[in-house]
Each structure stands twice: as C-alpha cells, then as structure tokens.
C-alpha cells in the first residue's frame, strides 16, 4: 500500500513539473522569453490560427555580445518627414532622427534611424531602426528586420546603445493580414548580423 501511495505522489510530482516546464517561457534572454510569451498568447500573437496551433517557440540566433554596440549618434537637424512604402497600399510616415555609426569586427557601419512624427503616448520615446544584412533570405527574414531603441538608450557622450540581439521580424513575416513598413535599401549592412530572431517558416 505504501509503495502504491509513493508511486502516486511521484507521478503527481512529475506531472506538476511537466506542467511548470510547459508554462515556463522559452528563451535564452529576457527578450527571447518575452517574444515567445507574446507569440504563444492568442490575444497578442501575430501568428495565424494554424501557426499558433503548431507554435513551439521562435528560432533565435545565439545571444552574442559583439552585436550589442555603442554607436555614435548624429542627430538630424532638418526634421523632414519620409513616406515609407509598406507591404500594402498604406504609407507609413517617419522622420529621420539621425545617423548612427558603429564598429563590428573592426569594420565600420552606418545606418539611418527614424522616429514616428505622431507617436502614441506610450511610444513617445521609441526610435525605429530597420535594417538589412547578409543573413536576409537565408537564415533571417528576406524583408529585413527591425530593432526598437528608445531615446533613453542615448548616452551623455553623444552615443546610443544598439542591441541587435533584440532584432525582430516585421509581423508580415508571420501573416499577410499586417501592413508593415518596407526597410529602405540604403539601410543595408555588409555583414551577417547573426543575432535576434531568425527566419520563420509558415
């Protein structure tokens, strides 16, 4: 009888552990865990119903500190509004916030960074960094990826922190029901940024 009770307790413990493992967000970093939690939740996920049913977690490149850079930020003085074409007929409007210059593997790179001219209050500090790199169409989404940065990432010495380990795909990579700004071809990096979210197979 005692052996039977012990067996039941062990089985319950295993089931409880398995349930906790299933609830535990997948990922190597806080960013990866947050992304997986968002995609798994039907109320926040960009996935189709079919994609949501088979979702096991996003594929990420391993976190690599060399892709977290301190870039020189040269702010734009002429506040010009740019019309970004999107994957639909919609036009997205952004103003050029500045230019960032940084180094990876002793090579120098430059990207334009943007800001919404009329952001919602909760996104007032957000900056928009769309980019292409040499992984696009291979191990990452062919349409380029985005990095969210905020003005709080700016440093007192005129630099800004950019973490490509937090690069993510536009929602168009997961479903055709979204309208996404198209990354400017000028914002291309002649290097493989093996960081952030990888390509998604629908």
C-alpha positions in Angstrom: 0.0 0.0 0.0 2.8 2.4 1.0 4.6 1.7 -2.4 1.4 2.5 -4.2 0.9 5.8 -2.4 4.6 6.7 -3.1 4.2 5.9 -6.8 1.1 8.2 -7.0 3.0 11.0 -5.3 5.9 10.6 -7.6 3.6 10.6 -10.7 1.8 13.7 -9.4 5.2 15.4 -8.9 6.3 14.6 -12.4 3.0 15.9 -13.9 3.3 19.1 -11.9 6.9 19.6 -13.1 6.0 18.9 -16.7 3.1 21.5 -16.4 5.5 24.0 -15.0 8.0 23.4 -17.8 5.3 23.9 -20.4 4.3 27.2 -18.8 7.9 28.4 -18.5 8.7 30.8 -21.3 11.3 29.5 -23.8 14.4 31.6 -24.5 18.0 32.4 -23.6 17.4 36.0 -22.7 14.6 38.2 -21.3 13.9 39.5 -24.8 13.6 35.9 -26.2 11.3 34.9 -23.4 9.1 37.9 -23.8 8.9 37.4 -27.6 7.9 33.7 -27.2 5.3 34.6 -24.5 3.8 37.2 -26.8 3.6 34.8 -29.7 2.1 32.0 -27.7 -0.7 34.2 -26.4 -3.6 34.3 -28.9 -4.5 37.8 -27.7 -1.1 39.3 -28.7 0.3 36.8 -31.3 0.7 37.9 -34.9 0.5 34.2 -35.9 -2.3 32.7 -37.9 -4.6 30.2 -36.2 -2.7 27.4 -38.0 0.7 28.9 -37.0 -0.5 29.3 -33.4 -1.6 25.7 -33.1 1.9 24.4 -34.1 3.9 27.1 -32.3 6.8 25.7 -30.3 8.8 28.9 -29.9 10.7 31.3 -32.2 14.1 30.5 -33.6 16.8 32.8 -32.4 20.5 33.3 -33.2 22.6 32.7 -30.0 23.0 35.8 -27.9 26.3 37.4 -28.9 27.7 40.4 -27.1 29.6 41.6 -30.1 26.3 42.6 -31.7 25.4 44.9 -28.8 27.2 48.1 -29.9 27.8 51.6 -28.7 27.1 53.7 -31.7 27.9 57.4 -32.4 24.6 59.2 -32.9 24.5 62.3 -35.2 21.0 63.8 -34.8 19.3 65.2 -37.8 18.7 69.0 -37.6 16.4 69.2 -40.7 13.2 67.5 -39.5 11.9 66.0 -42.8 9.0 63.6 -43.0 9.7 60.5 -45.1 6.9 58.4 -46.7 7.7 54.7 -46.2 6.0 52.3 -48.6 4.5 49.3 -46.9 3.5 45.8 -47.8 0.0 47.2 -48.6 -1.2 50.4 -50.1 -0.8 52.2 -46.8 2.0 54.8 -46.5 3.9 55.0 -43.2 5.3 58.3 -42.2 8.6 58.7 -40.3 11.0 61.5 -39.6 14.8 60.8 -39.8 16.0 61.1 -36.2 19.7 60.7 -37.0 22.6 58.6 -38.3 24.4 56.0 -36.2 28.0 54.9 -36.8 29.4 51.8 -35.2 32.0 49.1 -35.5 31.7 45.3 -35.6 34.8 43.1 -36.1 36.9 46.2 -36.8 34.6 47.2 -39.7 32.7 50.5 -39.7 29.0 50.7 -40.4 26.3 53.4 -40.8 22.5 53.3 -40.5 19.7 55.8 -40.5 17.4 55.8 -37.5 13.8 57.1 -37.5 11.1 58.3 -35.2 7.3 58.5 -35.7 6.2 62.1 -36.1 3.0 61.4 -34.2 3.5 58.6 -31.8 1.0 57.3 -29.3 1.9 58.5 -25.7 3.3 55.1 -24.7 5.7 55.2 -27.7 6.9 58.8 -27.3 10.5 57.7 -26.6 10.7 55.0 -29.2 13.1 55.1 -32.2 12.8 52.9 -35.2 15.8 51.1 -36.8 15.0 49.0 -39.9 18.0 47.2 -41.5 19.1 44.6 -44.0 22.2 42.4 -43.6 23.7 39.4 -45.3 21.6 36.9 -43.5 18.4 38.1 -45.2 16.7 35.4 -47.3 19.0 32.8 -45.8 18.8 32.4 -42.0 16.7 35.6 -41.4 13.6 37.1 -42.9 14.2 38.3 -46.5 12.4 41.6 -45.9 14.8 42.9 -43.3 14.4 43.2 -39.6 13.7 45.9 -37.0 15.3 47.0 -33.7 13.4 49.1 -31.2 15.5 51.6 -29.4 14.4 54.4 -27.1 15.8 57.9 -26.5 16.6 56.6 -23.0 19.4 54.5 -24.7 21.2 57.7 -25.6 24.3 58.4 -23.6 25.6 61.7 -22.4 28.7 61.5 -24.7 26.6 61.5 -27.9 26.4 57.7 -28.3 23.5 55.3 -28.2 23.3 51.6 -27.3 22.0 49.4 -30.1 21.5 45.7 -29.3 21.0 43.6 -32.5 20.3 40.6 -30.2 16.8 42.2 -30.0 16.3 42.4 -33.8 12.9 41.0 -34.7 10.8 40.3 -37.9 8.0 42.6 -39.0 4.6 41.0 -38.4 4.3 40.5 -42.2 6.7 37.6 -41.8 4.0 35.7 -39.9 0.8 36.7 -41.6 -0.4 38.6 -44.7 -3.0 40.5 -42.7 -0.5 43.0 -41.5 0.8 46.2 -43.2 4.5 46.7 -42.5 6.9 49.5 -43.5 9.5 48.3 -46.1 13.1 48.6 -45.0 15.0 51.2 -47.1 17.7 49.5 -49.2 20.2 52.2 -48.1 19.9 50.7 -44.6 22.0 47.6 -45.5 24.9 46.2 -43.6 27.7 44.4 -45.4 27.9 41.8 -42.7 26.0 38.9 -41.3 24.1 40.0 -38.2 23.7 36.6 -36.6 21.6 37.9 -33.8 18.0 38.3 -32.9 15.0 36.5 -34.4 15.7 34.1 -37.3 13.5 33.3 -40.4 10.0 31.9 -39.8 8.7 29.1 -41.8 4.9 29.5 -42.4 
